[in-house]
C-alpha cells in the first residue's frame, strides 16, 4: 500500500507542473499588455514600465515562470495589486469558507444521491424509478445561478423563512445555521443528480451478478443482499463521481458564492477578475486546481482500500 501511495504521489508531479504552467499562462494569454491593463487607460509610459518591472514582466517568459514557481513552493504567490497584501493571506481568510461549502454540498449530494439511486435500482422500471430519474434529470439540467436565484425568491423573499444573504464572520460562516441551507442546496443539487444516476447504473449491474442470485437463493434477507453485498461493490465507480463532484464544487462555488454574497475563494476570484488583480486570480486558480488533483489522489487510494483486488498499476 505504501508503494502504491508513493507511486501515485510521483504521478501527480507532472500534473501539478502542467497546472502551474496553465495558471502562469493566465497573465500572458490576456489580450494586450497586462501592465497597461493594470495601469488603466491614460496611464503614462513610466507608470506602465514601473508596473511591468514590479511584476517581472520585463524578464524572459521562462525566467518569470521559474521565479513564480520558486516563490510558490515557498508559499509566496505574490501580492495583491488592489490591497497590497500577500496573496496567500487573502486566500487564507477565504479558504475554509469555500472548502466548508463544498464539503457540506458533497455530504448533501451523497446522502440524497445514494438513497435515490438505491431506491431507483431496487425498484427499477417502476413508477418510483421513472420519477426519481426525471427529478434527477431536472436537477442535472438546472444551472447553479438559476437555482440559487429561484431559492432566494421562494424561501428568502416570498416566504421569509431563510436569510437572503449571508452575514458572515471574516473567518467563516455566521452563527445562524440557516444561512448554510440555500447555498448548499444550490451547489449540491446537480451533484446529487449525477450520484443518483451513477448509483442506479452501478447497482443494476451488480444486482445482476451470480453471487447476488446465490445469496438470495440461500435465503439471505433482501436488506442484507442490497446493503452488504450489492452496495459495497457498486460504490467503487460512485466514489469516483463523489471525488470529481467535490472538485467541481470547489470550482462551482464561484457562482454560488457570488449569488449569496459569500466571502469565499470563488467570490474573491470574481472580484479579482473585475479589478484586474491578476496575482489573486493566479493564486486562487492554482490553489483550487491543486486541491482538485489531491482529491483525485485520495479517490485512487480509496479504490485500493475498498477492494484490494483492483490492479491500480
Residue, then its C-alpha position, 0 to 999 in steps of 0.5 A: x500500500x505504501x508503494x502504491x501511495x508513493x507511486x501515485x504521489x510521483x504521478x501527480x508531479x507532472x500534473x501539478x507542473x502542467x497546472x502551474x504552467x496553465x495558471x502562469x499562462x493566465x497573465x500572458x494569454x490576456x489580450x494586450x499588455x497586462x501592465x497597461x491593463x493594470x495601469x488603466x487607460x491614460x496611464x503614462x509610459x513610466x507608470x506602465x514600465x514601473x508596473x511591468x518591472x514590479x511584476x517581472x514582466x520585463x524578464x524572459x517568459x521562462x525566467x518569470x515562470x521559474x521565479x513564480x514557481x520558486x516563490x510558490x513552493x515557498x508559499x509566496x504567490x505574490x501580492x495583491x495589486x488592489x490591497x497590497x497584501x500577500x496573496x496567500x493571506x487573502x486566500x487564507x481568510x477565504x479558504x475554509x469558507x469555500x472548502x466548508x461549502x463544498x464539503x457540506x454540498x458533497x455530504x448533501x449530494x451523497x446522502x440524497x444521491x445514494x438513497x435515490x439511486x438505491x431506491x431507483x435500482x431496487x425498484x427499477x422500471x417502476x413508477x418510483x424509478x421513472x420519477x426519481x430519474x426525471x427529478x434527477x434529470x431536472x436537477x442535472x439540467x438546472x444551472x447553479x445561478x438559476x437555482x440559487x436565484x429561484x431559492x432566494x425568491x421562494x424561501x428568502x423573499x416570498x416566504x421569509x423563512x431563510x436569510x437572503x444573504x449571508x452575514x458572515x464572520x471574516x473567518x467563516x460562516x455566521x452563527x445562524x445555521x440557516x444561512x448554510x441551507x440555500x447555498x448548499x442546496x444550490x451547489x449540491x443539487x446537480x451533484x446529487x443528480x449525477x450520484x443518483x444516476x451513477x448509483x442506479x447504473x452501478x447497482x443494476x449491474x451488480x444486482x445482476x451478478x451470480x453471487x447476488x442470485x446465490x445469496x438470495x437463493x440461500x435465503x439471505x434477507x433482501x436488506x442484507x443482499x442490497x446493503x452488504x453485498x450489492x452496495x459495497x461493490x457498486x460504490x467503487x465507480x460512485x466514489x469516483x463521481x463523489x471525488x470529481x463532484x467535490x472538485x467541481x464544487x470547489x470550482x462551482x462555488x464561484x457562482x454560488x458564492x457570488x449569488x449569496x454574497x459569500x466571502x469565499x475563494x470563488x467570490x474573491x476570484x470574481x472580484x479579482x477578475x473585475x479589478x484586474x488583480x491578476x496575482x489573486x486570480x493566479x493564486x486562487x486558480x492554482x490553489x483550487x486546481x491543486x486541491x482538485x488533483x489531491x482529491x483525485x489522489x485520495x479517490x485512487x487510494x480509496x479504490x485500493x482500500x475498498x477492494x484490494x483486488x483492483x490492479x491500480x498499476 
